[in-house]
Amino acid sequence: MGPRVRGRGRPRYTVLRAILKFMALPDFTPRVGNDPKSVVIHLTTGTGMEIEWKDGHRSVYTFAFLREACPCALCEDERGKSGRKAGEAAKLAPGALPMFKPAVKALAAEAVGKYALKFSWNDRHDLGIYSWFYLREVCPCAECAAARG
C-alpha cells in the first residue's frame, strides 16, 4: 500500500491518479519523423538552418522565421494577442510607418540535451527552446504548410 495523507484513510497516490485521469496530456512520445538525421546551422552566413529528418523530410528555416516562431511564453503570448501564427511577422497597423529594424541574426546556437536547440538573437532575446517536435510542427515548407491547413 502507498503512502497515506495524515488524517485521511485514502492513499495519496490514488488522489493523484484521479487528477491525472481527467487532465488531457499531450503525447510527446518520440517519433521517427521528429528526430533529425542532420542539422546544419549557418551562423556565419546568417542564412538560417537546415534539418534533414530521419523520415527523409527536409526543412529549411530562415533566422527571421525562427525568431518569429520563438516558442517561449512571452513570444507565444504576444502572437496569441495579435492572432499571428508561429513564424509569421507582425503586421503594421493601418497608416503606421515602418520602423527600422536590423536584420535578424542568430549570434549563437546550442544544443539543449538531445531534444532541442536554443538560439541567442541579436535583439538580446534567448528564452526560446526549440524542440525537435516543435521545429517539425512549424516546418515552413509548402507540404507541411498545406497539411496544417
Legacy VTK file of the C-alpha trace (Angstrom):
# vtk DataFile Version 3.0
C-alpha trace
ASCII
DATASET POLYDATA
POINTS 149 float
0.000 0.000 0.000
1.243 3.501 -0.782
1.834 6.487 1.489
-1.120 7.894 3.357
-2.030 11.531 3.852
-2.139 12.385 7.538
-5.671 12.269 8.915
-7.178 10.577 5.869
-7.642 6.933 5.091
-7.066 7.097 1.305
-3.587 6.559 -0.108
-2.085 9.704 -1.673
-1.280 8.035 -4.987
-4.947 7.305 -5.742
-5.750 11.001 -5.392
-3.007 11.914 -7.880
-4.082 9.180 -10.261
-7.637 10.517 -10.154
-6.431 14.039 -11.005
-4.253 12.869 -13.880
-7.091 10.784 -15.241
-9.065 13.942 -16.077
-6.185 16.013 -17.444
-5.600 15.985 -21.193
-1.907 15.251 -21.536
-0.200 15.696 -24.921
1.611 12.712 -26.341
5.308 13.647 -26.588
6.403 10.124 -27.396
9.386 10.407 -29.745
8.511 9.661 -33.339
10.972 8.849 -36.104
9.778 11.909 -38.060
10.594 14.182 -35.117
14.201 13.060 -34.868
16.770 14.852 -37.008
19.226 12.909 -39.133
21.393 16.006 -39.646
21.233 19.652 -38.580
23.201 22.465 -40.240
23.082 25.960 -38.692
24.553 28.713 -40.873
25.610 31.179 -38.150
28.443 32.863 -40.043
26.496 33.403 -43.271
23.300 34.240 -41.387
21.100 32.328 -43.819
19.337 30.055 -41.339
19.151 26.373 -40.541
18.564 23.150 -42.448
17.307 19.907 -40.919
17.121 16.550 -42.626
14.722 14.352 -40.660
15.097 10.601 -40.229
11.944 10.005 -42.279
13.593 11.752 -45.279
11.803 15.101 -44.989
13.958 18.245 -45.318
13.173 21.543 -43.559
14.825 24.904 -44.254
14.272 27.729 -41.751
15.399 31.339 -42.127
16.553 33.043 -38.949
13.752 35.599 -39.359
11.199 32.752 -39.394
12.778 31.087 -36.345
12.838 34.345 -34.371
9.157 34.988 -35.185
8.373 31.384 -34.214
10.090 31.619 -30.823
8.314 29.132 -28.531
8.933 30.984 -25.251
5.932 32.059 -23.177
6.454 35.783 -23.886
6.503 35.340 -27.656
3.631 32.817 -27.638
1.522 35.296 -25.644
2.338 38.180 -27.993
1.495 36.073 -31.076
-1.739 34.948 -29.461
-2.829 38.523 -28.743
-2.147 39.623 -32.316
-3.577 36.474 -33.916
-0.325 35.514 -35.653
0.892 32.015 -36.403
4.375 30.811 -35.462
6.909 32.260 -37.894
4.563 34.980 -39.137
5.914 38.531 -38.890
3.947 41.209 -37.034
1.751 43.341 -39.265
1.851 47.123 -39.203
-1.238 48.973 -38.051
-3.043 50.781 -40.916
-1.323 54.108 -41.594
1.714 53.286 -39.444
5.165 53.915 -40.858
7.623 51.031 -40.649
10.404 51.467 -38.116
13.934 50.440 -38.982
14.804 47.073 -37.511
18.177 45.434 -38.058
18.089 42.086 -39.845
17.501 39.152 -37.534
20.729 37.309 -36.738
21.444 34.351 -34.527
24.556 35.136 -32.517
24.847 31.659 -31.039
23.128 28.292 -31.086
23.460 25.491 -28.580
22.013 22.046 -28.061
19.620 21.531 -25.168
20.117 17.916 -24.257
19.247 15.643 -27.153
15.804 17.121 -27.721
16.158 20.791 -28.665
18.133 23.863 -29.728
18.418 27.273 -28.130
19.369 30.443 -30.016
20.730 33.772 -28.806
19.410 36.519 -31.105
20.852 39.931 -31.942
17.811 41.565 -30.259
19.108 40.048 -26.963
16.300 37.508 -26.788
17.329 33.975 -25.824
14.430 32.390 -23.948
13.035 30.040 -26.592
13.851 26.340 -26.551
13.139 24.901 -29.999
12.425 21.185 -29.528
12.712 18.835 -32.500
8.975 18.190 -32.087
8.210 21.934 -32.288
10.541 22.522 -35.250
8.867 19.735 -37.210
5.444 21.088 -36.223
6.221 24.586 -37.614
8.172 23.425 -40.691
7.720 26.226 -43.273
7.827 24.035 -46.401
4.809 24.045 -48.726
3.979 20.390 -47.993
3.823 20.903 -44.208
2.005 24.255 -44.503
-0.671 22.582 -46.667
-1.039 19.743 -44.151
-1.581 22.260 -41.316
-4.285 23.959 -43.357
LINES 1 150
149 0 1 2 3 4 5 6 7 8 9 10 11 12 13 14 15 16 17 18 19 20 21 22 23 24 25 26 27 28 29 30 31 32 33 34 35 36 37 38 39 40 41 42 43 44 45 46 47 48 49 50 51 52 53 54 55 56 57 58 59 60 61 62 63 64 65 66 67 68 69 70 71 72 73 74 75 76 77 78 79 80 81 82 83 84 85 86 87 88 89 90 91 92 93 94 95 96 97 98 99 100 101 102 103 104 105 106 107 108 109 110 111 112 113 114 115 116 117 118 119 120 121 122 123 124 125 126 127 128 129 130 131 132 133 134 135 136 137 138 139 140 141 142 143 144 145 146 147 148
